Amino acid sequence: MKFTLQHQDTSSAARAGLIETAHGLIETPIFMPVGTAATVKTVHQRELKNDINAQIILGNTYHLYLRPGIRVLEQAGGLHKFNGWDKPLLTDSGGYQVFSLSAQRKITEEGATFKSHIDGSKHLFTPENVMDIERSIGADIMMAFDECTPYPCEEEYARKSMHLTHRWLDRCIARFNATPNKYGYSQSLFPIVQGSVYKELRKQSAEYVASKNLEGNAIGGLSVGEPAEMMYEMTELVCAILPKEKPRYLMGVGTPANILESIALGIDMMDCVMPTRNARHGLLFTQHGIINIKNEKWKMDFSPLDADSDCFVDTQYSKAYLRHLFHCEEMLGMQIASIHNLHFYLWLVGQARKKIQEGSFSSWKNNMIQKIGKRL
């Protein structure tokens, strides 16, 4: 993997770059749609490529390990072959899912023991076998196994968790270096900065992660319930420490406003289930604000979902029609809404990249944030 820093904003830490992987190029800043179980929910691969213009998607190690299982993925030749996605892929490590199963897991020095949410069967994730699983999935970018702390948590717990994550990282690196690429192309490993919302811990973790000199770096343990301003404060602190010549990935973020603010702080890569999850409940993101398409006010509104056709590829669908689909519980409604939201997110980061290149990012960002969070 190669990262080239192409443009730096003069009034913020925002930057535009290019990531080169074995499965293609990624223009940053970039939003990555989440494909939890080998699919971005309700969206075809051709729509991801042609309509949404996604450049990279995520696979979830925990879910793929349980279903379809590593044996199936290896037999298929990896996730790219299994789901037909021929562009870059990133896999998380399963750490967040283990974190979310707090009532069904136990964390020790060895790793994390957990019960499957599907059938209750017992499993163990260690830094070593998670590297093996991610090798088998075949992602271009693999995440190190970490413990994601909850919010709020005591500083002492956050400190112990951070040091455990660092020890696990060393084991991940050793295993990664000891195993070959599985399908004939290069894979990269990103470590994850932890430390909850404690400045000194975040500083220590960022310095430790940076010292490993891997091909990119991630920031985890944020967007887990803490106030947005606290998330921005931790992000800014960490970005000032992580090397500028490598991509920075803020995990699990977020709303359109979160994304723009994070870009301004120096983040290059982001992901979140929000655009598709909200879409399935009838919430649409637009350049003018947020629409609840189920509301009565849209019943006779025959205008496109977004006033600017640049923001949505399917301008033939009106608000009234989409509202009708949701009230009839037609699957097409969720599909149209999901495509719309993902297209908007990719349009938004594309515009951010353009404004960084033009030198007008900060003023554009401030203007956009005033609009995109409003309820229409």
Backbone torsions as a table, in degrees:
resi	resn	phi	psi	omega
1	MET	NA	142.4	178.9
2	LYS	-132.2	136.1	177.0
3	PHE	-118.3	128.6	177.5
4	THR	-118.4	122.1	175.7
5	LEU	-83.2	117.3	-171.7
6	GLN	-101.2	-39.2	-177.5
7	HIS	-143.3	144.8	176.5
8	GLN	-124.9	126.0	177.6
9	ASP	-66.3	142.1	-175.6
10	THR	-85.5	-19.2	-176.1
11	SER	-113.5	7.0	176.0
12	SER	-155.2	-176.8	177.3
13	ALA	-90.6	6.6	-179.9
14	ALA	-61.8	145.3	179.5
15	ARG	-149.0	157.5	176.6
16	ALA	-117.7	137.0	-177.6
17	GLY	-146.4	-173.6	-179.3
18	LEU	-141.0	124.0	175.3
19	ILE	-104.4	127.8	177.8
20	GLU	-106.8	123.4	177.6
21	THR	-125.3	173.0	179.4
22	ALA	-64.1	-21.9	-178.3
23	HIS	-108.7	16.3	173.8
24	GLY	128.0	-178.6	-175.1
25	LEU	-95.0	150.6	176.3
26	ILE	-129.0	117.4	177.2
27	GLU	-87.7	125.8	-178.5
28	THR	-107.2	153.3	2.9
29	PRO	-68.8	149.1	-174.9
30	ILE	-136.9	144.1	169.5
31	PHE	-104.2	136.9	-176.3
32	MET	-112.5	112.8	175.3
33	PRO	-60.1	145.1	-176.6
34	VAL	-94.5	121.2	176.4
35	GLY	-111.0	75.3	-169.1
36	THR	-51.2	-57.8	-173.6
37	ALA	-111.0	51.2	180.0
38	ALA	72.2	17.7	175.9
39	THR	-155.6	140.9	166.7
40	VAL	-81.0	117.2	-166.9
41	LYS	-53.0	129.6	175.0
42	THR	72.1	4.8	-173.2
43	VAL	-120.3	128.9	175.1
44	HIS	-72.2	155.2	176.2
45	GLN	-60.7	-39.2	-178.4
46	ARG	-64.6	-32.9	177.1
47	GLU	-71.6	-38.5	175.8
48	LEU	-58.9	-41.7	-177.1
49	LYS	-77.9	-51.6	-166.9
50	ASN	-90.0	-37.2	-176.1
51	ASP	-95.3	-45.8	-175.8
52	ILE	-85.8	-27.9	-178.6
53	ASN	63.5	40.7	174.5
54	ALA	-68.5	137.5	-179.4
55	GLN	-104.0	-18.8	179.1
56	ILE	-157.4	143.1	175.4
57	ILE	-128.2	166.5	-178.4
58	LEU	-105.1	149.4	166.2
59	GLY	-118.8	150.6	-177.1
60	ASN	-105.1	116.1	-174.4
61	THR	-59.3	-45.0	-179.3
62	TYR	-58.8	-51.3	-176.5
63	HIS	-68.6	-40.7	-179.5
64	LEU	-69.0	-33.1	176.0
65	TYR	-62.1	-41.7	-179.8
66	LEU	-77.1	-41.7	178.9
67	ARG	-148.4	126.0	8.4
68	PRO	-81.6	-7.3	-177.6
69	GLY	102.3	151.3	-175.2
70	ILE	-67.0	-33.8	178.8
71	ARG	-59.8	-43.1	179.4
72	VAL	-64.4	-45.4	-178.2
73	LEU	-64.1	-40.2	177.7
74	GLU	-64.9	-41.5	179.7
75	GLN	-64.5	-33.3	179.3
76	ALA	-74.9	-19.9	-176.1
77	GLY	97.2	21.6	179.7
78	GLY	101.9	170.0	-175.4
79	LEU	-65.0	-34.9	177.8
80	HIS	-55.7	-45.7	-178.9
81	LYS	-74.2	-35.7	-176.2
82	PHE	-65.6	-44.2	-176.4
83	ASN	-105.6	0.5	174.3
84	GLY	78.0	15.1	178.6
85	TRP	-92.8	116.2	-174.4
86	ASP	-104.5	12.9	175.2
87	LYS	-103.0	-179.2	-177.4
88	PRO	-59.1	147.8	176.6
89	LEU	-127.7	145.2	172.4
90	LEU	-124.7	139.1	173.4
91	THR	-115.6	136.0	168.8
92	ASP	-75.5	178.7	-174.5
93	SER	-99.1	-5.4	-173.4
94	GLY	89.7	-6.5	-178.1
95	GLY	-60.0	-41.0	-178.7
96	TYR	-67.8	-39.7	-180.0
97	GLN	-66.6	-39.3	175.8
98	VAL	-62.6	-40.7	176.3
99	PHE	-58.6	-41.2	-176.3
100	SER	-73.9	-14.6	178.3
101	LEU	-97.5	41.9	-170.7
102	SER	-55.9	-30.0	-179.1
103	ALA	-82.2	-9.5	-174.4
104	GLN	-125.9	23.0	-178.5
105	ARG	-143.1	159.8	177.4
106	LYS	-135.9	128.7	-177.7
107	ILE	-105.8	128.0	176.3
108	THR	-130.6	179.4	176.6
109	GLU	-59.8	-35.5	-178.7
110	GLU	-64.7	-42.9	-177.0
111	GLY	166.5	-150.8	-177.7
112	ALA	-122.3	120.8	173.5
113	THR	-94.2	133.0	-177.3
114	PHE	-146.3	161.5	175.5
115	LYS	-101.6	136.5	177.4
116	SER	-61.1	136.0	176.0
117	HIS	-73.0	-10.3	-176.7
118	ILE	-86.5	-52.7	-174.4
119	ASP	-131.8	4.7	178.2
120	GLY	79.6	2.5	179.9
121	SER	-66.7	153.1	-174.1
122	LYS	-96.6	137.9	-177.9
123	HIS	-140.7	159.8	177.9
124	LEU	-127.3	124.7	170.1
125	PHE	-103.7	126.5	172.1
126	THR	-120.6	163.3	175.8
127	PRO	-55.2	-36.5	-177.8
128	GLU	-71.1	-49.1	-176.5
129	ASN	-75.2	-23.1	173.4
130	VAL	-66.6	-39.3	174.7
131	MET	-61.2	-41.7	178.7
132	ASP	-63.6	-41.4	179.9
133	ILE	-64.4	-44.7	-178.9
134	GLU	-68.7	-33.8	172.4
135	ARG	-58.3	-45.1	-177.6
136	SER	-68.8	-35.7	175.2
137	ILE	-63.4	-38.3	172.8
138	GLY	90.1	24.7	-179.7
139	ALA	-66.5	148.8	174.0
140	ASP	-67.0	-36.2	179.6
141	ILE	-124.6	122.3	179.5
142	MET	-108.3	143.6	177.8
143	MET	-100.5	142.5	175.9
144	ALA	-69.4	152.1	179.2
145	PHE	-76.2	129.3	-176.1
146	ASP	-140.3	167.7	169.2
147	GLU	-104.2	124.8	177.5
148	CYS	-93.1	117.0	-179.3
149	THR	-78.2	148.2	177.8
150	PRO	-78.5	168.4	170.4
151	TYR	-121.8	129.8	-2.4
152	PRO	-83.1	161.4	171.3
153	CYS	-147.0	154.1	-179.6
154	GLU	-68.1	149.2	-178.6
155	GLU	-60.0	-38.0	-178.8
156	GLU	-65.6	-40.3	176.3
157	TYR	-63.2	-44.3	179.6
158	ALA	-60.9	-37.7	179.9
159	ARG	-66.3	-47.7	179.4
160	LYS	-63.2	-41.1	178.8
161	SER	-63.4	-42.1	179.4
162	MET	-61.5	-45.9	179.8
163	HIS	-65.5	-36.0	174.9
164	LEU	-62.7	-44.1	177.4
165	THR	-59.8	-39.4	178.3
166	HIS	-65.9	-40.7	177.7
167	ARG	-66.6	-39.8	175.5
168	TRP	-63.0	-37.7	178.8
169	LEU	-60.0	-44.3	179.2
170	ASP	-60.2	-38.5	177.9
171	ARG	-70.2	-37.1	175.8
172	CYS	-60.4	-46.6	-178.3
173	ILE	-62.3	-43.6	179.7
174	ALA	-61.0	-44.0	-179.6
175	ARG	-68.8	-42.6	179.2
176	PHE	-58.8	-45.6	-178.7
177	ASN	-69.5	-22.8	-177.1
178	ALA	-90.4	-6.0	-176.8
179	THR	-118.6	143.8	-178.7
180	PRO	-82.6	162.3	168.7
181	ASN	-62.1	140.6	-168.4
182	LYS	-88.8	-30.2	-170.6
183	TYR	-121.6	21.7	173.0
184	GLY	87.1	12.3	175.5
185	TYR	-137.1	161.3	-174.8
186	SER	-76.1	140.4	172.9
187	GLN	-119.0	149.9	-179.4
188	SER	-119.3	150.3	179.3
189	LEU	-115.0	127.6	176.1
190	PHE	-108.2	130.1	170.3
191	PRO	-81.6	167.0	-175.3
192	ILE	-125.5	126.3	175.3
193	VAL	-78.2	130.1	175.2
194	GLN	-121.6	-164.9	-179.4
195	GLY	123.6	8.4	178.6
196	SER	54.3	-134.6	-176.8
197	VAL	-109.1	24.3	-178.3
198	TYR	-100.3	118.3	-172.1
199	LYS	-56.2	-47.9	-176.3
200	GLU	-64.9	-37.8	178.1
201	LEU	-67.8	-43.7	177.8
202	ARG	-60.4	-40.8	178.4
203	LYS	-62.1	-48.1	179.0
204	GLN	-59.8	-44.3	-177.2
205	SER	-67.2	-42.3	179.0
206	ALA	-62.1	-40.8	179.3
207	GLU	-66.5	-40.2	179.4
208	TYR	-64.9	-46.6	179.7
209	VAL	-62.0	-45.1	-179.2
210	ALA	-62.0	-34.2	-178.1
211	SER	-66.8	-17.5	-179.0
212	LYS	-78.3	-15.5	172.9
213	ASN	55.0	44.2	175.9
214	LEU	-86.2	179.3	-168.3
215	GLU	-77.9	-15.1	176.2
216	GLY	-163.0	171.8	-176.9
217	ASN	-139.3	147.5	-179.0
218	ALA	-122.3	156.3	176.2
219	ILE	-118.8	116.7	-179.0
220	GLY	-114.0	179.8	175.4
221	GLY	72.8	14.2	174.2
222	LEU	-115.8	171.1	-174.5
223	SER	57.2	39.2	178.2
224	VAL	-118.0	23.4	177.1
225	GLY	120.7	-10.0	179.6
226	GLU	-74.3	156.8	176.7
227	PRO	-58.4	147.7	-177.4
228	ALA	-57.8	-40.2	-178.5
229	GLU	-63.3	-33.6	176.6
230	MET	-68.4	-40.3	176.6
231	MET	-60.7	-44.3	179.6
232	TYR	-64.6	-39.1	-179.6
233	GLU	-62.4	-44.8	179.1
234	MET	-66.9	-39.3	179.9
235	THR	-63.3	-45.2	180.0
236	GLU	-62.4	-42.8	179.7
237	LEU	-60.4	-47.2	-176.7
238	VAL	-68.7	-41.6	-179.3
239	CYS	-62.3	-29.1	178.3
240	ALA	-70.4	-17.6	-178.4
241	ILE	-101.3	-41.1	-178.7
242	LEU	-63.3	144.3	-175.9
243	PRO	-62.5	138.4	-178.0
244	LYS	-68.4	-26.3	-174.1
245	GLU	-83.8	7.5	179.6
246	LYS	-129.0	147.8	-178.0
247	PRO	-67.2	146.6	179.4
248	ARG	-116.6	128.0	-174.7
249	TYR	-117.7	116.3	176.0
250	LEU	-95.7	114.1	-168.7
251	MET	-83.1	133.1	171.8
252	GLY	77.3	23.3	-176.6
253	VAL	-120.9	131.4	-1.6
254	GLY	174.2	-138.9	173.9
255	THR	-73.1	162.9	176.1
256	PRO	-55.0	-39.8	178.6
257	ALA	-66.5	-41.7	175.8
258	ASN	-55.8	-42.4	-177.0
259	ILE	-64.4	-46.5	-179.2
260	LEU	-65.6	-41.7	178.6
261	GLU	-65.2	-37.9	179.5
262	SER	-67.9	-38.9	175.4
263	ILE	-60.0	-41.6	179.9
264	ALA	-62.7	-23.7	-179.5
265	LEU	-90.3	-4.3	176.5
266	GLY	110.0	14.4	179.5
267	ILE	-84.2	141.5	-178.3
268	ASP	-107.0	-30.5	-173.4
269	MET	-134.0	139.9	178.9
270	MET	-144.9	157.1	174.3
271	ASP	-147.6	157.7	176.4
272	CYS	-172.5	147.9	175.6
273	VAL	-81.5	-6.7	-172.2
274	MET	-54.4	-46.9	-176.5
275	PRO	-60.8	-38.5	180.0
276	THR	-83.5	-39.1	179.8
277	ARG	-64.1	-46.5	178.7
278	ASN	-64.5	-36.9	179.2
279	ALA	-59.3	-40.5	-178.5
280	ARG	-67.3	-14.6	176.2
281	HIS	-105.8	9.7	174.1
282	GLY	87.1	14.2	178.2
283	LEU	-99.2	123.5	-176.5
284	LEU	-114.0	136.2	173.8
285	PHE	-95.2	133.2	176.1
286	THR	-136.3	170.4	179.4
287	GLN	-69.6	-10.9	-179.6
288	HIS	-106.8	-8.6	-179.9
289	GLY	143.7	-169.0	-174.0
290	ILE	-104.1	132.7	-178.9
291	ILE	-111.6	130.2	165.3
292	ASN	-95.3	100.4	-170.0
293	ILE	-68.0	-13.7	179.5
294	LYS	-78.3	-13.8	-175.9
295	ASN	-67.3	150.1	-177.9
296	GLU	-59.7	-30.3	-174.8
297	LYS	-61.7	-18.9	-178.0
298	TRP	-97.1	0.7	-173.2
299	LYS	-59.6	-36.3	-177.9
300	MET	-114.3	20.6	-179.5
301	ASP	-95.8	106.1	-175.3
302	PHE	-98.4	16.7	176.9
303	SER	-82.2	160.3	178.2
304	PRO	-60.9	163.1	-178.0
305	LEU	-61.6	-34.0	175.1
306	ASP	-131.3	136.2	-174.0
307	ALA	-62.7	-27.2	-179.7
308	ASP	-100.9	116.8	-176.5
309	SER	-61.5	-20.3	175.9
310	ASP	-59.6	-28.7	-174.4
311	CYS	-87.8	-8.6	-179.5
312	PHE	-152.5	131.3	-173.1
313	VAL	-78.6	-29.9	-175.7
314	ASP	-101.5	74.2	-176.7
315	THR	-72.9	-9.0	179.4
316	GLN	-74.4	-14.7	-179.8
317	TYR	-91.5	125.5	-179.7
318	SER	-93.6	166.3	175.3
319	LYS	-61.7	-40.7	-179.4
320	ALA	-62.3	-42.2	-179.7
321	TYR	-66.0	-44.1	-179.5
322	LEU	-65.1	-39.8	176.1
323	ARG	-59.0	-44.3	178.0
324	HIS	-57.1	-45.0	-178.9
325	LEU	-61.9	-41.3	179.6
326	PHE	-66.4	-40.1	-178.7
327	HIS	-72.4	-22.2	174.7
328	CYS	-90.8	-1.0	-178.2
329	GLU	56.7	39.1	176.2
330	GLU	-82.5	133.1	-179.4
331	MET	-59.2	-30.2	-180.0
332	LEU	-59.1	-31.3	179.0
333	GLY	-60.8	-46.8	179.0
334	MET	-65.1	-35.4	-180.0
335	GLN	-67.0	-47.8	179.2
336	ILE	-61.1	-43.8	-179.1
337	ALA	-64.8	-39.5	179.9
338	SER	-66.2	-44.0	177.8
339	ILE	-62.1	-42.8	179.6
340	HIS	-59.2	-51.1	-176.2
341	ASN	-64.0	-42.5	178.7
342	LEU	-65.6	-39.4	177.5
343	HIS	-62.8	-40.1	179.0
344	PHE	-63.4	-45.4	179.4
345	TYR	-60.1	-44.7	179.7
346	LEU	-69.7	-34.7	174.0
347	TRP	-62.1	-42.2	-176.5
348	LEU	-63.1	-48.1	179.9
349	VAL	-70.3	-29.2	175.3
350	GLY	-66.0	-41.1	176.0
351	GLN	-65.2	-39.7	178.1
352	ALA	-59.7	-44.3	178.6
353	ARG	-60.5	-44.5	179.6
354	LYS	-61.3	-43.5	-178.4
355	LYS	-69.0	-34.0	174.7
356	ILE	-61.9	-44.4	179.9
357	GLN	-64.6	-34.6	-178.8
358	GLU	-82.5	-15.2	-179.0
359	GLY	85.7	18.9	-177.1
360	SER	-123.1	22.4	-172.4
361	PHE	-61.1	-50.6	-171.1
362	SER	-60.6	-46.5	-179.9
363	SER	-66.8	-40.1	177.1
364	TRP	-63.0	-45.7	-179.9
365	LYS	-59.1	-47.2	-179.4
366	ASN	-62.1	-37.7	178.0
367	ASN	-68.5	-43.1	-179.1
368	MET	-64.5	-41.1	-177.2
369	ILE	-63.9	-30.3	176.4
370	GLN	-63.9	-26.3	-173.3
371	LYS	-100.8	-44.3	-165.2
372	ILE	-72.2	-16.0	179.8
373	GLY	-93.4	-4.8	-177.9
374	LYS	-73.4	145.5	172.6
375	ARG	-87.8	125.6	-178.3
376	LEU	-95.6	NA	NA
